[in-house]
Amino acid sequence: MYLRSPICYNGAYEQWGAAPSAPRKGCVIVRNLGHRGFSGKYPENTMLAYRKAVEAGADGVELDVQLTKDGEVVVIHDERVDRTTDGQGFVRDFTLADLRKLDASYLYKQAGVRNPVPTFEEYCEWAAAAGCITNVELKNGVYPYPALEEKTLALLRKYHLEQKVIISSFNHFSVLRMKELAPDLEYGLLEESWVFHPGAYAAALGVQCYHPFWGSLTDDTVADLKAHHLKINTFTVNDEAAIRSLLAKGVDCVIGNFPDLTAAVLAG
């Protein structure tokens, strides 16, 4: 079972462990995931940002995986390295050795501090020890990466993270490919647009979760998703009022750049 926030939103407290018992009536269990780690304060998708997210009270992190030129799984959001590193070019055109030479924290101007682009294996090793949840986004919506699903799955299995992972993607074909390889994992469909009857669509694909942009969560959409027994894991929520509104709607997970803010709202 997943580790979850020790929150009962009716004000009671329910501590969850690796195998949580059923919550008391009225309790609402909500996950708090750092979007690309604690990316509101630290360089996104770095090991530093992941550690700081957990220290700030997150249950885990959301991250993005792509492949290098030599087929290694790395963690970086953009298809190009330009925005988040001191390099230029497409991730797919770098070997792992060359990609690791880049500084993924150069924007933060901290003297003597350098953070390389993590490998997914490096992350998995840390996550296994930390015991946190991981939402892995398969970043193949622009450029399809052959065998991204297989290579990602192999690392998840190597570090026994099957029960602490949610696989998502804007490329729903990729989600289904991964689901065929590993039907035992949890899956979610990422979506930024306003989908008509998303509950029926997601349920027809056999996934457990729907990952919408938080601004698209109208009351009717929430009702549709809940009617189809789907978990609602919403992104990217960085405002206290928005967090409180989403909690009132009954979402299952808040994914944001400031996990400390989400933790504070949940604790209050």
LINSUL-V844405 format. One record per helix or strand of 2 or more residues. SS is the DSSP state (A for helix, B for strand). FROM is the first residue (numbers start at 1). TO is the last residue. Records with the same first field share a line. If there is no record, write none. Layout:
SS = FROM-TO  FROM-TO
This chain:
B = 31-35  60-67  73-75  133-138  165-169  186-191  209-213  231-235  253-256
A = 47-55  91-93  96-99  106-108  120-130  148-158  162-164  172-181  198-205  214-216  219-227  240-249  259-267
